[in-house]
Amino acid sequence: MGNWTKWWAEQSLFSKIFPAVFFLLYWAALYALGSLHADHVQVGLIALALAYGGRTPRAILVFLLPLLMTVIIYDSMRFYADYLRGPIHVSEPYLFDKRFFGIRTADGVLTPNEYWQKHLYPALDLITGFAYLAFVAIFVFTISYFRFFCGPAIGRRAPAAAWSFFWTNMLGYTTYYWYAAAPPWYVAMYGLGPARMDTPANPAGTARFDQMLGTHFFTSFYGRAADVFGAIPSLHVSYPLIAAYFAFRFKRVRTFTTLFYLLMCFSAVYLNHHYVLDVLWGSTYALVICALLDYYYSRAQLSSPRSI
């Protein structure tokens, strides 16, 4: 208690009141819009517990702040996405994959998505569904390992991974508006005609995971998706690639992060959520952002070395 009291006395007035004021206003805004859910309150309470829990909990919050900011921004997109979105591309991604990655079969040339929808296996449904369920948690655990368990030299550079997550998402979200694209499950259901704006979100292949286990993880999650026409880029593969990039830079857990990235690439296609084009696009965004922030944090560490 003494350590907490000393820490609290060291905090500025802004540091003391801002977290509480922010979340009270955030909850009030969502309530006024009729969109306040239990998970909004739960996430906010966890953030407040970290903000006011003392030196170490607040250090955890500061490190994970880019992820929290990303979640809030993504959730807000459902209120304004329809007003910012440009023309929706339905046929172009499909035809791109068919031309450059098409698979010749007895039924003609199929996109990789179409091929795998004809070759479904319960074991793959389970493995890929788990990957889709756990990919954010695995990313958080991996970068937290870099920050808090790999020593000061790596710990000082680990925020580059967290901020890579944020800026890759921001780049991806803007792409949703200037190159809105229908996912492959949409084409399978509605064809290549003009986009239907009333289309509800769909769990696609992940529904098979829920059916196998009798759960509602994906049906519930995708029922609240912020943007149906945000297939490009695939941010599902961006996060594991960010983790893999810094795993190689820090020389830690390289095999695990690489294999998980490859599994996510396959899962995105197998579960009919993304084209190969989406996977390449998301991977490119992640690599560019990682390289820029890695360079920045490496330079900052050289110019002002200090312990954490």
Phi, psi and omega in degrees: 000323179297319178297320180294318180298318178296316179299315181299321181294334181280346185282146176286164179300322179298314180297331182283321188258335188300312182303315181294316180296317181301310185287328175297317178292322179297312179297320181297319180295316179295322178297318180296329179274359181072027186232020178278122180242168183299324182291332174298317180292318182297313179298317179298319180294322177296316179298319179292322177298320178289320182297326184249013184273350181124188188297309183292313177302320180291326176298323177295316179297316180298319180294320183270003181305319178302326179289318178297317178299320180297316180299316182295317180294317179300315181297327182287341185298335182294343181273339185226359184302318184294340182271343184252338188293136175275196179303142182266127182266113181258309187276328188301309179299321179299311182292326177299310180296322181294324181285313189265338183232014183298148181245122181282128179223179177295339179267010183102190180279125180245148170291159176305324177299311181297322179300312184288334176292343175265356181225071182263142180224134180305321180297318178291324176301318182290313183294311182290325177296318177297319179299317179292330181284325191254000192295324179289315180299318179296320177299313182298315180297322182293311182288332175292324175299316177300316188287319191249350187230007183243017176090164185298320185298314178286322181302323180291333181265347183299328176304338176300325179291317180295317180285336172296320176303312182297308186287331173295319176296317180298319178295319178295317181298320178295327178295327177304333184266318181273345172219067177296135185220139177281141178283165181297327178297329178295314180298320179297328183269322190239354178083192187261012181286185179305145183296138176266111187288344180268012183293124176283156176297152185222134179286349180052229186293340180292342176299331179294326177297313178299319181295321181295320186260356181069032182249179179227027183303305188279323178297324178287316183294311184286345173293342179245020180300141184282334186207111179293326186260045178242046183285333181248124000274170173277104176281345175300325179270340180296316185296310177299329180288324174301314179299318180294320180302310182284336173298320177288323179293323182265355180058048178223146174039041183292317182296313181299311184293324179294313180296322180291322175300314180296322177297320180293323177300313179294317182300318181301322180279313183300321182277002174068029178265331185217151170277167173299323176305316180298319181296315179295320180296312179296323179293321179297314177304313182298316182295318180296312181296316180300316181297319181293313182286327175299316178298315181298312183289328176295317178295320180295322180292322180291325184280333181217069179295135178201161179275159178251000000 
